[in-house]
Amino acid sequence: MAISLPQKFAALALSLACTTAAHAQSAITRLGAEGSAPILTGVRLPASAETLYLSGQVPPVIDAKADPLTPAAYGDTRTQAIGVFRKIEALLAAQGYGLKDVVKLTVFLVGDPRLGGKQDFRGFSEAYAQFFATADQPNKVARSTVQVAGLASPGFLVEIEAIAAKAP
């Protein structure tokens, strides 16, 4: 059975449309990254994305002489957040990912005793800004930040969960 020229063009057009649609569905889409907002409104992952979920990470000790049950052993919120982001960065690298692959963060902040029990959102945001939406790593992430009554150690002011994804 011979295929006419119009049928060949129709088949070619259909093939290109399917290829384009498949490619569009295979990319990670970052939503709401306009302007100076430091976070996204959301992220759409294709079904074929490889996803890595990191458990909540807490800060490393920065002063071994300080009481480990106090923030003095780990630093203020900014310092703790920087330490946690560095841990996340190392954990991601060990799995073949980078900060550029992070699509979602869930951040738990304890009220800082030095701020009357209020979360130091400013200190956290300063730390976040060193790792996301920078010249070296321009990707922003979807993020939730909440104040909690406490974490596993009374010295922790910060815990962060991360989700990273790679499209095929």
Phi and psi in radians as a Rosetta constraint file:
Dihedral C 1 N 2 CA 2 C 2 CIRCULARHARMONIC -1.452 0.35
Dihedral N 2 CA 2 C 2 N 3 CIRCULARHARMONIC 2.462 0.35
Dihedral C 2 N 3 CA 3 C 3 CIRCULARHARMONIC -1.779 0.35
Dihedral N 3 CA 3 C 3 N 4 CIRCULARHARMONIC 2.270 0.35
Dihedral C 3 N 4 CA 4 C 4 CIRCULARHARMONIC -1.279 0.35
Dihedral N 4 CA 4 C 4 N 5 CIRCULARHARMONIC 2.823 0.35
Dihedral C 4 N 5 CA 5 C 5 CIRCULARHARMONIC -1.029 0.35
Dihedral N 5 CA 5 C 5 N 6 CIRCULARHARMONIC -0.788 0.35
Dihedral C 5 N 6 CA 6 C 6 CIRCULARHARMONIC -1.055 0.35
Dihedral N 6 CA 6 C 6 N 7 CIRCULARHARMONIC -0.626 0.35
Dihedral C 6 N 7 CA 7 C 7 CIRCULARHARMONIC -1.179 0.35
Dihedral N 7 CA 7 C 7 N 8 CIRCULARHARMONIC -0.663 0.35
Dihedral C 7 N 8 CA 8 C 8 CIRCULARHARMONIC -1.116 0.35
Dihedral N 8 CA 8 C 8 N 9 CIRCULARHARMONIC -0.752 0.35
Dihedral C 8 N 9 CA 9 C 9 CIRCULARHARMONIC -1.130 0.35
Dihedral N 9 CA 9 C 9 N 10 CIRCULARHARMONIC -0.703 0.35
Dihedral C 9 N 10 CA 10 C 10 CIRCULARHARMONIC -1.107 0.35
Dihedral N 10 CA 10 C 10 N 11 CIRCULARHARMONIC -0.747 0.35
Dihedral C 10 N 11 CA 11 C 11 CIRCULARHARMONIC -1.122 0.35
Dihedral N 11 CA 11 C 11 N 12 CIRCULARHARMONIC -0.732 0.35
Dihedral C 11 N 12 CA 12 C 12 CIRCULARHARMONIC -1.112 0.35
Dihedral N 12 CA 12 C 12 N 13 CIRCULARHARMONIC -0.774 0.35
Dihedral C 12 N 13 CA 13 C 13 CIRCULARHARMONIC -1.074 0.35
Dihedral N 13 CA 13 C 13 N 14 CIRCULARHARMONIC -0.749 0.35
Dihedral C 13 N 14 CA 14 C 14 CIRCULARHARMONIC -1.105 0.35
Dihedral N 14 CA 14 C 14 N 15 CIRCULARHARMONIC -0.736 0.35
Dihedral C 14 N 15 CA 15 C 15 CIRCULARHARMONIC -1.085 0.35
Dihedral N 15 CA 15 C 15 N 16 CIRCULARHARMONIC -0.784 0.35
Dihedral C 15 N 16 CA 16 C 16 CIRCULARHARMONIC -1.133 0.35
Dihedral N 16 CA 16 C 16 N 17 CIRCULARHARMONIC -0.707 0.35
Dihedral C 16 N 17 CA 17 C 17 CIRCULARHARMONIC -1.094 0.35
Dihedral N 17 CA 17 C 17 N 18 CIRCULARHARMONIC -0.748 0.35
Dihedral C 17 N 18 CA 18 C 18 CIRCULARHARMONIC -1.150 0.35
Dihedral N 18 CA 18 C 18 N 19 CIRCULARHARMONIC -0.727 0.35
Dihedral C 18 N 19 CA 19 C 19 CIRCULARHARMONIC -1.119 0.35
Dihedral N 19 CA 19 C 19 N 20 CIRCULARHARMONIC -0.768 0.35
Dihedral C 19 N 20 CA 20 C 20 CIRCULARHARMONIC -1.115 0.35
Dihedral N 20 CA 20 C 20 N 21 CIRCULARHARMONIC -0.766 0.35
Dihedral C 20 N 21 CA 21 C 21 CIRCULARHARMONIC -1.121 0.35
Dihedral N 21 CA 21 C 21 N 22 CIRCULARHARMONIC -0.727 0.35
Dihedral C 21 N 22 CA 22 C 22 CIRCULARHARMONIC -1.122 0.35
Dihedral N 22 CA 22 C 22 N 23 CIRCULARHARMONIC -0.708 0.35
Dihedral C 22 N 23 CA 23 C 23 CIRCULARHARMONIC -1.138 0.35
Dihedral N 23 CA 23 C 23 N 24 CIRCULARHARMONIC -0.757 0.35
Dihedral C 23 N 24 CA 24 C 24 CIRCULARHARMONIC -1.088 0.35
Dihedral N 24 CA 24 C 24 N 25 CIRCULARHARMONIC -0.599 0.35
Dihedral C 24 N 25 CA 25 C 25 CIRCULARHARMONIC -1.407 0.35
Dihedral N 25 CA 25 C 25 N 26 CIRCULARHARMONIC -0.153 0.35
Dihedral C 25 N 26 CA 26 C 26 CIRCULARHARMONIC -1.681 0.35
Dihedral N 26 CA 26 C 26 N 27 CIRCULARHARMONIC -0.012 0.35
Dihedral C 26 N 27 CA 27 C 27 CIRCULARHARMONIC -1.711 0.35
Dihedral N 27 CA 27 C 27 N 28 CIRCULARHARMONIC 2.629 0.35
Dihedral C 27 N 28 CA 28 C 28 CIRCULARHARMONIC -1.420 0.35
Dihedral N 28 CA 28 C 28 N 29 CIRCULARHARMONIC 2.240 0.35
Dihedral C 28 N 29 CA 29 C 29 CIRCULARHARMONIC -1.890 0.35
Dihedral N 29 CA 29 C 29 N 30 CIRCULARHARMONIC 2.095 0.35
Dihedral C 29 N 30 CA 30 C 30 CIRCULARHARMONIC -1.698 0.35
Dihedral N 30 CA 30 C 30 N 31 CIRCULARHARMONIC 2.124 0.35
Dihedral C 30 N 31 CA 31 C 31 CIRCULARHARMONIC -1.792 0.35
Dihedral N 31 CA 31 C 31 N 32 CIRCULARHARMONIC 2.411 0.35
Dihedral C 31 N 32 CA 32 C 32 CIRCULARHARMONIC 1.280 0.35
Dihedral N 32 CA 32 C 32 N 33 CIRCULARHARMONIC 0.615 0.35
Dihedral C 32 N 33 CA 33 C 33 CIRCULARHARMONIC -1.575 0.35
Dihedral N 33 CA 33 C 33 N 34 CIRCULARHARMONIC 0.273 0.35
Dihedral C 33 N 34 CA 34 C 34 CIRCULARHARMONIC -1.241 0.35
Dihedral N 34 CA 34 C 34 N 35 CIRCULARHARMONIC 2.722 0.35
Dihedral C 34 N 35 CA 35 C 35 CIRCULARHARMONIC 1.138 0.35
Dihedral N 35 CA 35 C 35 N 36 CIRCULARHARMONIC -2.709 0.35
Dihedral C 35 N 36 CA 36 C 36 CIRCULARHARMONIC -1.635 0.35
Dihedral N 36 CA 36 C 36 N 37 CIRCULARHARMONIC 0.066 0.35
Dihedral C 36 N 37 CA 37 C 37 CIRCULARHARMONIC -1.007 0.35
Dihedral N 37 CA 37 C 37 N 38 CIRCULARHARMONIC 2.306 0.35
Dihedral C 37 N 38 CA 38 C 38 CIRCULARHARMONIC -1.383 0.35
Dihedral N 38 CA 38 C 38 N 39 CIRCULARHARMONIC -0.160 0.35
Dihedral C 38 N 39 CA 39 C 39 CIRCULARHARMONIC -2.272 0.35
Dihedral N 39 CA 39 C 39 N 40 CIRCULARHARMONIC 2.885 0.35
Dihedral C 39 N 40 CA 40 C 40 CIRCULARHARMONIC -1.560 0.35
Dihedral N 40 CA 40 C 40 N 41 CIRCULARHARMONIC 2.856 0.35
Dihedral C 40 N 41 CA 41 C 41 CIRCULARHARMONIC -1.499 0.35
Dihedral N 41 CA 41 C 41 N 42 CIRCULARHARMONIC -0.362 0.35
Dihedral C 41 N 42 CA 42 C 42 CIRCULARHARMONIC 3.136 0.35
Dihedral N 42 CA 42 C 42 N 43 CIRCULARHARMONIC 3.044 0.35
Dihedral C 42 N 43 CA 43 C 43 CIRCULARHARMONIC -2.438 0.35
Dihedral N 43 CA 43 C 43 N 44 CIRCULARHARMONIC 2.353 0.35
Dihedral C 43 N 44 CA 44 C 44 CIRCULARHARMONIC -1.916 0.35
Dihedral N 44 CA 44 C 44 N 45 CIRCULARHARMONIC 2.153 0.35
Dihedral C 44 N 45 CA 45 C 45 CIRCULARHARMONIC -1.832 0.35
Dihedral N 45 CA 45 C 45 N 46 CIRCULARHARMONIC 2.413 0.35
Dihedral C 45 N 46 CA 46 C 46 CIRCULARHARMONIC -1.232 0.35
Dihedral N 46 CA 46 C 46 N 47 CIRCULARHARMONIC 2.711 0.35
Dihedral C 46 N 47 CA 47 C 47 CIRCULARHARMONIC -1.012 0.35
Dihedral N 47 CA 47 C 47 N 48 CIRCULARHARMONIC -0.480 0.35
Dihedral C 47 N 48 CA 48 C 48 CIRCULARHARMONIC -1.507 0.35
Dihedral N 48 CA 48 C 48 N 49 CIRCULARHARMONIC 0.032 0.35
Dihedral C 48 N 49 CA 49 C 49 CIRCULARHARMONIC -1.172 0.35
Dihedral N 49 CA 49 C 49 N 50 CIRCULARHARMONIC 2.476 0.35
Dihedral C 49 N 50 CA 50 C 50 CIRCULARHARMONIC -1.548 0.35
Dihedral N 50 CA 50 C 50 N 51 CIRCULARHARMONIC 2.254 0.35
Dihedral C 50 N 51 CA 51 C 51 CIRCULARHARMONIC -2.136 0.35
Dihedral N 51 CA 51 C 51 N 52 CIRCULARHARMONIC 2.424 0.35
Dihedral C 51 N 52 CA 52 C 52 CIRCULARHARMONIC -2.132 0.35
Dihedral N 52 CA 52 C 52 N 53 CIRCULARHARMONIC 2.203 0.35
Dihedral C 52 N 53 CA 53 C 53 CIRCULARHARMONIC -1.893 0.35
Dihedral N 53 CA 53 C 53 N 54 CIRCULARHARMONIC 2.110 0.35
Dihedral C 53 N 54 CA 54 C 54 CIRCULARHARMONIC -1.732 0.35
Dihedral N 54 CA 54 C 54 N 55 CIRCULARHARMONIC 2.364 0.35
Dihedral C 54 N 55 CA 55 C 55 CIRCULARHARMONIC -1.113 0.35
Dihedral N 55 CA 55 C 55 N 56 CIRCULARHARMONIC 2.876 0.35
Dihedral C 55 N 56 CA 56 C 56 CIRCULARHARMONIC -1.026 0.35
Dihedral N 56 CA 56 C 56 N 57 CIRCULARHARMONIC 2.294 0.35
Dihedral C 56 N 57 CA 57 C 57 CIRCULARHARMONIC -1.884 0.35
Dihedral N 57 CA 57 C 57 N 58 CIRCULARHARMONIC 2.438 0.35
Dihedral C 57 N 58 CA 58 C 58 CIRCULARHARMONIC -2.000 0.35
Dihedral N 58 CA 58 C 58 N 59 CIRCULARHARMONIC 2.886 0.35
Dihedral C 58 N 59 CA 59 C 59 CIRCULARHARMONIC -1.259 0.35
Dihedral N 59 CA 59 C 59 N 60 CIRCULARHARMONIC 2.666 0.35
Dihedral C 59 N 60 CA 60 C 60 CIRCULARHARMONIC -1.399 0.35
Dihedral N 60 CA 60 C 60 N 61 CIRCULARHARMONIC 2.776 0.35
Dihedral C 60 N 61 CA 61 C 61 CIRCULARHARMONIC -1.212 0.35
Dihedral N 61 CA 61 C 61 N 62 CIRCULARHARMONIC 2.330 0.35
Dihedral C 61 N 62 CA 62 C 62 CIRCULARHARMONIC -1.954 0.35
Dihedral N 62 CA 62 C 62 N 63 CIRCULARHARMONIC -0.277 0.35
Dihedral C 62 N 63 CA 63 C 63 CIRCULARHARMONIC -2.391 0.35
Dihedral N 63 CA 63 C 63 N 64 CIRCULARHARMONIC 1.669 0.35
Dihedral C 63 N 64 CA 64 C 64 CIRCULARHARMONIC -1.153 0.35
Dihedral N 64 CA 64 C 64 N 65 CIRCULARHARMONIC -0.298 0.35
Dihedral C 64 N 65 CA 65 C 65 CIRCULARHARMONIC -1.463 0.35
Dihedral N 65 CA 65 C 65 N 66 CIRCULARHARMONIC -0.313 0.35
Dihedral C 65 N 66 CA 66 C 66 CIRCULARHARMONIC -1.383 0.35
Dihedral N 66 CA 66 C 66 N 67 CIRCULARHARMONIC 2.734 0.35
Dihedral C 66 N 67 CA 67 C 67 CIRCULARHARMONIC -1.088 0.35
Dihedral N 67 CA 67 C 67 N 68 CIRCULARHARMONIC 2.117 0.35
Dihedral C 67 N 68 CA 68 C 68 CIRCULARHARMONIC -1.171 0.35
Dihedral N 68 CA 68 C 68 N 69 CIRCULARHARMONIC -0.127 0.35
Dihedral C 68 N 69 CA 69 C 69 CIRCULARHARMONIC -1.654 0.35
Dihedral N 69 CA 69 C 69 N 70 CIRCULARHARMONIC 0.189 0.35
Dihedral C 69 N 70 CA 70 C 70 CIRCULARHARMONIC -2.205 0.35
Dihedral N 70 CA 70 C 70 N 71 CIRCULARHARMONIC 2.710 0.35
Dihedral C 70 N 71 CA 71 C 71 CIRCULARHARMONIC -1.038 0.35
Dihedral N 71 CA 71 C 71 N 72 CIRCULARHARMONIC -0.361 0.35
Dihedral C 71 N 72 CA 72 C 72 CIRCULARHARMONIC -1.020 0.35
Dihedral N 72 CA 72 C 72 N 73 CIRCULARHARMONIC -0.522 0.35
Dihedral C 72 N 73 CA 73 C 73 CIRCULARHARMONIC -1.278 0.35
Dihedral N 73 CA 73 C 73 N 74 CIRCULARHARMONIC -0.388 0.35
Dihedral C 73 N 74 CA 74 C 74 CIRCULARHARMONIC -2.072 0.35
Dihedral N 74 CA 74 C 74 N 75 CIRCULARHARMONIC -0.314 0.35
Dihedral C 74 N 75 CA 75 C 75 CIRCULARHARMONIC 1.743 0.35
Dihedral N 75 CA 75 C 75 N 76 CIRCULARHARMONIC 3.119 0.35
Dihedral C 75 N 76 CA 76 C 76 CIRCULARHARMONIC -1.301 0.35
Dihedral N 76 CA 76 C 76 N 77 CIRCULARHARMONIC 3.140 0.35
Dihedral C 76 N 77 CA 77 C 77 CIRCULARHARMONIC -1.001 0.35
Dihedral N 77 CA 77 C 77 N 78 CIRCULARHARMONIC -0.791 0.35
Dihedral C 77 N 78 CA 78 C 78 CIRCULARHARMONIC -1.051 0.35
Dihedral N 78 CA 78 C 78 N 79 CIRCULARHARMONIC -0.855 0.35
Dihedral C 78 N 79 CA 79 C 79 CIRCULARHARMONIC -1.087 0.35
Dihedral N 79 CA 79 C 79 N 80 CIRCULARHARMONIC -0.774 0.35
Dihedral C 79 N 80 CA 80 C 80 CIRCULARHARMONIC -1.092 0.35
Dihedral N 80 CA 80 C 80 N 81 CIRCULARHARMONIC -0.754 0.35
Dihedral C 80 N 81 CA 81 C 81 CIRCULARHARMONIC -1.104 0.35
Dihedral N 81 CA 81 C 81 N 82 CIRCULARHARMONIC -0.712 0.35
Dihedral C 81 N 82 CA 82 C 82 CIRCULARHARMONIC -1.061 0.35
Dihedral N 82 CA 82 C 82 N 83 CIRCULARHARMONIC -0.781 0.35
Dihedral C 82 N 83 CA 83 C 83 CIRCULARHARMONIC -1.065 0.35
Dihedral N 83 CA 83 C 83 N 84 CIRCULARHARMONIC -0.709 0.35
Dihedral C 83 N 84 CA 84 C 84 CIRCULARHARMONIC -1.176 0.35
Dihedral N 84 CA 84 C 84 N 85 CIRCULARHARMONIC -0.768 0.35
Dihedral C 84 N 85 CA 85 C 85 CIRCULARHARMONIC -1.083 0.35
Dihedral N 85 CA 85 C 85 N 86 CIRCULARHARMONIC -0.637 0.35
Dihedral C 85 N 86 CA 86 C 86 CIRCULARHARMONIC -1.151 0.35
Dihedral N 86 CA 86 C 86 N 87 CIRCULARHARMONIC -0.684 0.35
Dihedral C 86 N 87 CA 87 C 87 CIRCULARHARMONIC -1.108 0.35
Dihedral N 87 CA 87 C 87 N 88 CIRCULARHARMONIC -0.774 0.35
Dihedral C 87 N 88 CA 88 C 88 CIRCULARHARMONIC -1.069 0.35
Dihedral N 88 CA 88 C 88 N 89 CIRCULARHARMONIC -0.760 0.35
Dihedral C 88 N 89 CA 89 C 89 CIRCULARHARMONIC -1.022 0.35
Dihedral N 89 CA 89 C 89 N 90 CIRCULARHARMONIC -0.754 0.35
Dihedral C 89 N 90 CA 90 C 90 CIRCULARHARMONIC -1.192 0.35
Dihedral N 90 CA 90 C 90 N 91 CIRCULARHARMONIC -0.717 0.35
Dihedral C 90 N 91 CA 91 C 91 CIRCULARHARMONIC -1.115 0.35
Dihedral N 91 CA 91 C 91 N 92 CIRCULARHARMONIC -0.721 0.35
Dihedral C 91 N 92 CA 92 C 92 CIRCULARHARMONIC -1.091 0.35
Dihedral N 92 CA 92 C 92 N 93 CIRCULARHARMONIC -0.819 0.35
Dihedral C 92 N 93 CA 93 C 93 CIRCULARHARMONIC -1.037 0.35
Dihedral N 93 CA 93 C 93 N 94 CIRCULARHARMONIC -0.663 0.35
Dihedral C 93 N 94 CA 94 C 94 CIRCULARHARMONIC -1.112 0.35
Dihedral N 94 CA 94 C 94 N 95 CIRCULARHARMONIC -0.369 0.35
Dihedral C 94 N 95 CA 95 C 95 CIRCULARHARMONIC -1.844 0.35
Dihedral N 95 CA 95 C 95 N 96 CIRCULARHARMONIC 0.142 0.35
Dihedral C 95 N 96 CA 96 C 96 CIRCULARHARMONIC 1.449 0.35
Dihedral N 96 CA 96 C 96 N 97 CIRCULARHARMONIC 0.362 0.35
Dihedral C 96 N 97 CA 97 C 97 CIRCULARHARMONIC -2.001 0.35
Dihedral N 97 CA 97 C 97 N 98 CIRCULARHARMONIC 2.994 0.35
Dihedral C 97 N 98 CA 98 C 98 CIRCULARHARMONIC -2.438 0.35
Dihedral N 98 CA 98 C 98 N 99 CIRCULARHARMONIC 3.042 0.35
Dihedral C 98 N 99 CA 99 C 99 CIRCULARHARMONIC -1.032 0.35
Dihedral N 99 CA 99 C 99 N 100 CIRCULARHARMONIC -0.489 0.35
Dihedral C 99 N 100 CA 100 C 100 CIRCULARHARMONIC -1.100 0.35
Dihedral N 100 CA 100 C 100 N 101 CIRCULARHARMONIC -0.363 0.35
Dihedral C 100 N 101 CA 101 C 101 CIRCULARHARMONIC -1.569 0.35
Dihedral N 101 CA 101 C 101 N 102 CIRCULARHARMONIC -0.142 0.35
Dihedral C 101 N 102 CA 102 C 102 CIRCULARHARMONIC -1.200 0.35
Dihedral N 102 CA 102 C 102 N 103 CIRCULARHARMONIC 2.276 0.35
Dihedral C 102 N 103 CA 103 C 103 CIRCULARHARMONIC -2.013 0.35
Dihedral N 103 CA 103 C 103 N 104 CIRCULARHARMONIC -0.347 0.35
Dihedral C 103 N 104 CA 104 C 104 CIRCULARHARMONIC -2.624 0.35
Dihedral N 104 CA 104 C 104 N 105 CIRCULARHARMONIC 2.372 0.35
Dihedral C 104 N 105 CA 105 C 105 CIRCULARHARMONIC -2.170 0.35
Dihedral N 105 CA 105 C 105 N 106 CIRCULARHARMONIC 2.438 0.35
Dihedral C 105 N 106 CA 106 C 106 CIRCULARHARMONIC -2.060 0.35
Dihedral N 106 CA 106 C 106 N 107 CIRCULARHARMONIC 2.120 0.35
Dihedral C 106 N 107 CA 107 C 107 CIRCULARHARMONIC -2.009 0.35
Dihedral N 107 CA 107 C 107 N 108 CIRCULARHARMONIC 2.254 0.35
Dihedral C 107 N 108 CA 108 C 108 CIRCULARHARMONIC -1.986 0.35
Dihedral N 108 CA 108 C 108 N 109 CIRCULARHARMONIC 2.101 0.35
Dihedral C 108 N 109 CA 109 C 109 CIRCULARHARMONIC -2.035 0.35
Dihedral N 109 CA 109 C 109 N 110 CIRCULARHARMONIC 2.349 0.35
Dihedral C 109 N 110 CA 110 C 110 CIRCULARHARMONIC -1.624 0.35
Dihedral N 110 CA 110 C 110 N 111 CIRCULARHARMONIC 2.540 0.35
Dihedral C 110 N 111 CA 111 C 111 CIRCULARHARMONIC -1.050 0.35
Dihedral N 111 CA 111 C 111 N 112 CIRCULARHARMONIC 2.319 0.35
Dihedral C 111 N 112 CA 112 C 112 CIRCULARHARMONIC -1.416 0.35
Dihedral N 112 CA 112 C 112 N 113 CIRCULARHARMONIC 2.165 0.35
Dihedral C 112 N 113 CA 113 C 113 CIRCULARHARMONIC -0.983 0.35
Dihedral N 113 CA 113 C 113 N 114 CIRCULARHARMONIC -0.546 0.35
Dihedral C 113 N 114 CA 114 C 114 CIRCULARHARMONIC -1.242 0.35
Dihedral N 114 CA 114 C 114 N 115 CIRCULARHARMONIC -0.263 0.35
Dihedral C 114 N 115 CA 115 C 115 CIRCULARHARMONIC -1.929 0.35
Dihedral N 115 CA 115 C 115 N 116 CIRCULARHARMONIC 0.450 0.35
Dihedral C 115 N 116 CA 116 C 116 CIRCULARHARMONIC 1.206 0.35
Dihedral N 116 CA 116 C 116 N 117 CIRCULARHARMONIC 0.458 0.35
Dihedral C 116 N 117 CA 117 C 117 CIRCULARHARMONIC 1.508 0.35
Dihedral N 117 CA 117 C 117 N 118 CIRCULARHARMONIC 0.147 0.35
Dihedral C 117 N 118 CA 118 C 118 CIRCULARHARMONIC -1.643 0.35
Dihedral N 118 CA 118 C 118 N 119 CIRCULARHARMONIC 2.574 0.35
Dihedral C 118 N 119 CA 119 C 119 CIRCULARHARMONIC -1.127 0.35
Dihedral N 119 CA 119 C 119 N 120 CIRCULARHARMONIC 2.537 0.35
Dihedral C 119 N 120 CA 120 C 120 CIRCULARHARMONIC -1.636 0.35
Dihedral N 120 CA 120 C 120 N 121 CIRCULARHARMONIC 1.303 0.35
Dihedral C 120 N 121 CA 121 C 121 CIRCULARHARMONIC -1.124 0.35
Dihedral N 121 CA 121 C 121 N 122 CIRCULARHARMONIC -0.630 0.35
Dihedral C 121 N 122 CA 122 C 122 CIRCULARHARMONIC -1.092 0.35
Dihedral N 122 CA 122 C 122 N 123 CIRCULARHARMONIC -0.816 0.35
Dihedral C 122 N 123 CA 123 C 123 CIRCULARHARMONIC -1.066 0.35
Dihedral N 123 CA 123 C 123 N 124 CIRCULARHARMONIC -0.742 0.35
Dihedral C 123 N 124 CA 124 C 124 CIRCULARHARMONIC -1.092 0.35
Dihedral N 124 CA 124 C 124 N 125 CIRCULARHARMONIC -0.794 0.35
Dihedral C 124 N 125 CA 125 C 125 CIRCULARHARMONIC -1.080 0.35
Dihedral N 125 CA 125 C 125 N 126 CIRCULARHARMONIC -0.632 0.35
Dihedral C 125 N 126 CA 126 C 126 CIRCULARHARMONIC -1.117 0.35
Dihedral N 126 CA 126 C 126 N 127 CIRCULARHARMONIC -0.689 0.35
Dihedral C 126 N 127 CA 127 C 127 CIRCULARHARMONIC -1.178 0.35
Dihedral N 127 CA 127 C 127 N 128 CIRCULARHARMONIC -0.817 0.35
Dihedral C 127 N 128 CA 128 C 128 CIRCULARHARMONIC -0.964 0.35
Dihedral N 128 CA 128 C 128 N 129 CIRCULARHARMONIC -0.746 0.35
Dihedral C 128 N 129 CA 129 C 129 CIRCULARHARMONIC -1.135 0.35
Dihedral N 129 CA 129 C 129 N 130 CIRCULARHARMONIC -0.251 0.35
Dihedral C 129 N 130 CA 130 C 130 CIRCULARHARMONIC -1.429 0.35
Dihedral N 130 CA 130 C 130 N 131 CIRCULARHARMONIC -0.265 0.35
Dihedral C 130 N 131 CA 131 C 131 CIRCULARHARMONIC -2.071 0.35
Dihedral N 131 CA 131 C 131 N 132 CIRCULARHARMONIC -0.399 0.35
Dihedral C 131 N 132 CA 132 C 132 CIRCULARHARMONIC -2.251 0.35
Dihedral N 132 CA 132 C 132 N 133 CIRCULARHARMONIC 2.544 0.35
Dihedral C 132 N 133 CA 133 C 133 CIRCULARHARMONIC 1.043 0.35
Dihedral N 133 CA 133 C 133 N 134 CIRCULARHARMONIC 0.742 0.35
Dihedral C 133 N 134 CA 134 C 134 CIRCULARHARMONIC -1.900 0.35
Dihedral N 134 CA 134 C 134 N 135 CIRCULARHARMONIC 3.028 0.35
Dihedral C 134 N 135 CA 135 C 135 CIRCULARHARMONIC -1.117 0.35
Dihedral N 135 CA 135 C 135 N 136 CIRCULARHARMONIC -0.678 0.35
Dihedral C 135 N 136 CA 136 C 136 CIRCULARHARMONIC -1.348 0.35
Dihedral N 136 CA 136 C 136 N 137 CIRCULARHARMONIC -0.552 0.35
Dihedral C 136 N 137 CA 137 C 137 CIRCULARHARMONIC -2.392 0.35
Dihedral N 137 CA 137 C 137 N 138 CIRCULARHARMONIC 1.475 0.35
Dihedral C 137 N 138 CA 138 C 138 CIRCULARHARMONIC -1.336 0.35
Dihedral N 138 CA 138 C 138 N 139 CIRCULARHARMONIC -0.161 0.35
Dihedral C 138 N 139 CA 139 C 139 CIRCULARHARMONIC -1.223 0.35
Dihedral N 139 CA 139 C 139 N 140 CIRCULARHARMONIC 2.403 0.35
Dihedral C 139 N 140 CA 140 C 140 CIRCULARHARMONIC -1.743 0.35
Dihedral N 140 CA 140 C 140 N 141 CIRCULARHARMONIC 2.926 0.35
Dihedral C 140 N 141 CA 141 C 141 CIRCULARHARMONIC -2.284 0.35
Dihedral N 141 CA 141 C 141 N 142 CIRCULARHARMONIC 2.803 0.35
Dihedral C 141 N 142 CA 142 C 142 CIRCULARHARMONIC -1.320 0.35
Dihedral N 142 CA 142 C 142 N 143 CIRCULARHARMONIC 2.490 0.35
Dihedral C 142 N 143 CA 143 C 143 CIRCULARHARMONIC -2.659 0.35
Dihedral N 143 CA 143 C 143 N 144 CIRCULARHARMONIC 2.487 0.35
Dihedral C 143 N 144 CA 144 C 144 CIRCULARHARMONIC -2.134 0.35
Dihedral N 144 CA 144 C 144 N 145 CIRCULARHARMONIC 2.402 0.35
Dihedral C 144 N 145 CA 145 C 145 CIRCULARHARMONIC -2.272 0.35
Dihedral N 145 CA 145 C 145 N 146 CIRCULARHARMONIC 2.155 0.35
Dihedral C 145 N 146 CA 146 C 146 CIRCULARHARMONIC -2.301 0.35
Dihedral N 146 CA 146 C 146 N 147 CIRCULARHARMONIC 2.639 0.35
Dihedral C 146 N 147 CA 147 C 147 CIRCULARHARMONIC -1.606 0.35
Dihedral N 147 CA 147 C 147 N 148 CIRCULARHARMONIC 2.346 0.35
Dihedral C 147 N 148 CA 148 C 148 CIRCULARHARMONIC -2.094 0.35
Dihedral N 148 CA 148 C 148 N 149 CIRCULARHARMONIC 2.826 0.35
Dihedral C 148 N 149 CA 149 C 149 CIRCULARHARMONIC -1.223 0.35
Dihedral N 149 CA 149 C 149 N 150 CIRCULARHARMONIC -0.553 0.35
Dihedral C 149 N 150 CA 150 C 150 CIRCULARHARMONIC -3.028 0.35
Dihedral N 150 CA 150 C 150 N 151 CIRCULARHARMONIC 2.902 0.35
Dihedral C 150 N 151 CA 151 C 151 CIRCULARHARMONIC -2.140 0.35
Dihedral N 151 CA 151 C 151 N 152 CIRCULARHARMONIC -3.003 0.35
Dihedral C 151 N 152 CA 152 C 152 CIRCULARHARMONIC -1.010 0.35
Dihedral N 152 CA 152 C 152 N 153 CIRCULARHARMONIC -0.580 0.35
Dihedral C 152 N 153 CA 153 C 153 CIRCULARHARMONIC -2.108 0.35
Dihedral N 153 CA 153 C 153 N 154 CIRCULARHARMONIC 2.436 0.35
Dihedral C 153 N 154 CA 154 C 154 CIRCULARHARMONIC -1.119 0.35
Dihedral N 154 CA 154 C 154 N 155 CIRCULARHARMONIC -0.229 0.35
Dihedral C 154 N 155 CA 155 C 155 CIRCULARHARMONIC -1.476 0.35
Dihedral N 155 CA 155 C 155 N 156 CIRCULARHARMONIC -0.278 0.35
Dihedral C 155 N 156 CA 156 C 156 CIRCULARHARMONIC -1.372 0.35
Dihedral N 156 CA 156 C 156 N 157 CIRCULARHARMONIC 2.282 0.35
Dihedral C 156 N 157 CA 157 C 157 CIRCULARHARMONIC -1.883 0.35
Dihedral N 157 CA 157 C 157 N 158 CIRCULARHARMONIC -0.212 0.35
Dihedral C 157 N 158 CA 158 C 158 CIRCULARHARMONIC -2.441 0.35
Dihedral N 158 CA 158 C 158 N 159 CIRCULARHARMONIC 2.403 0.35
Dihedral C 158 N 159 CA 159 C 159 CIRCULARHARMONIC -2.471 0.35
Dihedral N 159 CA 159 C 159 N 160 CIRCULARHARMONIC 2.394 0.35
Dihedral C 159 N 160 CA 160 C 160 CIRCULARHARMONIC -2.336 0.35
Dihedral N 160 CA 160 C 160 N 161 CIRCULARHARMONIC 2.257 0.35
Dihedral C 160 N 161 CA 161 C 161 CIRCULARHARMONIC -1.725 0.35
Dihedral N 161 CA 161 C 161 N 162 CIRCULARHARMONIC 2.536 0.35
Dihedral C 161 N 162 CA 162 C 162 CIRCULARHARMONIC -2.318 0.35
Dihedral N 162 CA 162 C 162 N 163 CIRCULARHARMONIC 2.502 0.35
Dihedral C 162 N 163 CA 163 C 163 CIRCULARHARMONIC -2.130 0.35
Dihedral N 163 CA 163 C 163 N 164 CIRCULARHARMONIC 2.227 0.35
Dihedral C 163 N 164 CA 164 C 164 CIRCULARHARMONIC -2.093 0.35
Dihedral N 164 CA 164 C 164 N 165 CIRCULARHARMONIC 2.656 0.35
Dihedral C 164 N 165 CA 165 C 165 CIRCULARHARMONIC -2.556 0.35
Dihedral N 165 CA 165 C 165 N 166 CIRCULARHARMONIC 2.608 0.35
Dihedral C 165 N 166 CA 166 C 166 CIRCULARHARMONIC -2.269 0.35
Dihedral N 166 CA 166 C 166 N 167 CIRCULARHARMONIC 2.317 0.35
Dihedral C 166 N 167 CA 167 C 167 CIRCULARHARMONIC -1.501 0.35
Dihedral N 167 CA 167 C 167 N 168 CIRCULARHARMONIC 2.621 0.35
